[in-house]
Every structure is written in C-alpha cells, then in structure tokens.
Amino acid sequence: MRKVVPLFLLITLSVGAFAFEAGAYFDLSNLDFPSARTADETALPGADYIWGLRVTGRDQLSEGLALDLSYCRDSVLRHIAFTRIAYTDDFFAITVGPFFGLLNSPDTLVQSGLSTTVELYIPGVTFLRLRSDNSLSGRLVVTGDYIQEQSELAIGFYTPNVIPTIYVTSKRYTTKTDGGEAVDSLTEYGITTDIFQKNVPYQVQLNFAYQDAGRQFVETTTVNHAYGSVVIGARFTLSRFEAFTVVADLDSSIYTFGHDFLLGQVSSDSFLFRLSTGVELNLDAFTGN
C-alpha cells in the first residue's frame, strides 16, 4: 500500500501541472489522535505528530466554469481525492462532483462519494456557503468498510479591508472493526477575519475557534475518547511574484481538556498545534497567457 500512495501522488501532481492554478501543502499536527489509537489509551493528544499532504489543481475551462482537482491525506478523513466542477455567477456558485476514498482499507481500495457546495452572494454585502460530502455507501458490512463525511456552514460579511466569517465545520470517519465500529470526528465552531489592503503583496487571516474532537469505540459498550480545544490561529499569504504564492497557516491550542472517557484531563504543559505550509502557482504566468 505504501508503494501505491506515492504513485497516486505523482499522478495527481501531473494532472495539477496542466491546471490554471496548482498548489501543494504539507501539514503537521499533534492536536489529533493517531489512527492506531486503541480503546484502553487514556492520554490527550500531544505525543504523536501526524503529517498530512494536500495537492490541488484548478483549470478555468471558461468564464464562470472551472474544474477543481485535489488530493489530501487528512488526519480525520484519511486519504481522499476530489474531482469537482464549479460554476460561478454574480449571485451564486455551485460546485459538485465525486470524491474517492483511496487505499484506506486493504479490502476497500476505492470508496466513492458525492461532494456538493452551494454559495449565495449579495455582492458587497454578505455571502452564505453550504457544503456536504458523503460516501455513497451507507452500510458497514465487513471489517474495513468505512464512511467519510464532511460538512460546512459559513456566513460572511464584506466590510472595507476586512471580511469576518462565522462558520461551523464537521469531519467524520466511521469504520467497521472486528468488535464493532470506530468513529473519528472533528467539529469546529469559529470565526475568521480576512485582513487585506490593495497593492500589498501579503494577506492575513485570523482565526478563533472551539474544536470538539475525538474517537468513539462502539462495541459491546461505547467508549468515547473526546476532548475540547480552544484555538487561535493565523494564516499568512505572501505573493511577491505574479506566478508564485507562499502560504503558512498555524492554529495553536490555548486550552485543551478531556470529557466523557477522558474527563478530568487537561493539557497544560504541551504546545498543541496544527501547521500547514505550502506554495501556490499560477501557471499561466509562466506561459505568458
């Protein structure tokens, strides 16, 4: 399996290389449970460093119509790839297409699903974004079967040089185990503030959120390894050249505490974080289009 994943990444990069825009990002986190966590462990996150990867490509097919391609190795959703068509108008946008869980189980090499995002705009005033991603298979029959789910609700407002956005996001990965089911989840309630000025090469986005995460073991009895975390974060985007943009995104926990099975535990002496760094390329700038 480990030999096949780099091959898929190479294919994905090759596809993205012909897109209008392409990006590659590396993620590192110790604010998530590893996939190998068992029901008898009692520690909060912090000891394990989990890496992730995202590769994106966007081809502007025509005015208002684009093809979005992406692959990511996510700490909750595992390996997942998207192929979506985006249509954008003055007052709304819709993005829809299949996604595929890849190599997440030895017995289920590919798991398909449907991703849909709808955005509504009042230009210069506000916008609303709704997203829903769900695996098409709704049943877990044999060990290794899994379901990937992702959703988002966000509303933002346009003000001079600042765009505040209130959002709720959720990720959920449910897999069939020998003894029952295991459910990894991450729900985030937060507000982001995009700060920008004209004719400057950088942008800043500030984030403040509460995250509810954990793993639930559903067997003869249900054991819920859950924890809450208050995080602050910042995202920096630097575009010194027309074709090249550098991105750095850091979320840091200021207070993490356990509940349910982990009730009473507090992480007070660990630096818990999620870090993402990457580059974005406008390939038309290289070709002079």
Secondary structure as the mmCIF struct_conf table of DSSP 4:
data_model
#
loop_
_struct_conf.conf_type_id
_struct_conf.id
_struct_conf.beg_label_comp_id
_struct_conf.beg_label_asym_id
_struct_conf.beg_label_seq_id
_struct_conf.end_label_comp_id
_struct_conf.end_label_asym_id
_struct_conf.end_label_seq_id
TURN_TY1_P TURN_TY1_P1 ARG A 2 LYS A 3
HELX_RH_AL_P HELX_RH_AL_P1 VAL A 4 GLY A 16
TURN_TY1_P TURN_TY1_P2 ALA A 17 PHE A 18
BEND BEND1 ALA A 19 PHE A 20
STRN STRN1 GLU A 21 SER A 29
BEND BEND2 ASN A 30 ASP A 32
TURN_TY1_P TURN_TY1_P3 SER A 35 ALA A 36
TURN_TY1_P TURN_TY1_P4 ALA A 39 ASP A 40
HELX_LH_PP_P HELX_LH_PP_P1 ALA A 43 LEU A 44
BEND BEND3 PRO A 45 PRO A 45
BEND BEND4 ALA A 47 ALA A 47
STRN STRN2 ILE A 50 SER A 62
TURN_TY1_P TURN_TY1_P5 GLU A 63 GLY A 64
STRN STRN3 LEU A 65 ASP A 74
TURN_TY1_P TURN_TY1_P6 SER A 75 LEU A 77
STRN STRN4 ARG A 78 THR A 88
BEND BEND5 ASP A 90 PHE A 91
STRN STRN5 PHE A 92 SER A 105
TURN_TY1_P TURN_TY1_P7 PRO A 106 ASP A 107
STRN STRN6 THR A 108 ILE A 122
TURN_TY1_P TURN_TY1_P8 PRO A 123 VAL A 125
STRN STRN7 THR A 126 SER A 135
BEND BEND6 LEU A 136 LEU A 136
BEND BEND7 VAL A 142 VAL A 142
TURN_TY1_P TURN_TY1_P9 THR A 143 GLY A 144
STRN STRN8 TYR A 146 PHE A 157
STRN STRN9 THR A 159 THR A 159
TURN_TY1_P TURN_TY1_P10 PRO A 160 ASN A 161
STRN STRN10 VAL A 162 LYS A 176
BEND BEND8 ASP A 178 GLY A 180
STRN STRN11 GLU A 181 ILE A 195
TURN_TY1_P TURN_TY1_P11 LYS A 198 ASN A 199
BEND BEND9 PRO A 201 PRO A 201
STRN STRN12 TYR A 202 VAL A 218
BEND BEND10 GLU A 219 THR A 221
STRN STRN13 THR A 222 PHE A 241
TURN_TY1_P TURN_TY1_P12 GLU A 242 ALA A 243
STRN STRN14 PHE A 244 ASP A 260
TURN_TY1_P TURN_TY1_P13 PHE A 261 GLY A 264
STRN STRN15 VAL A 266 SER A 267
BEND BEND11 ASP A 269 SER A 270
STRN STRN16 PHE A 273 ASN A 282
TURN_TY1_P TURN_TY1_P14 LEU A 283 LEU A 283
HELX_RH_AL_P HELX_RH_AL_P2 ASP A 284 THR A 287
TURN_TY1_P TURN_TY1_P15 GLY A 288 GLY A 288
#
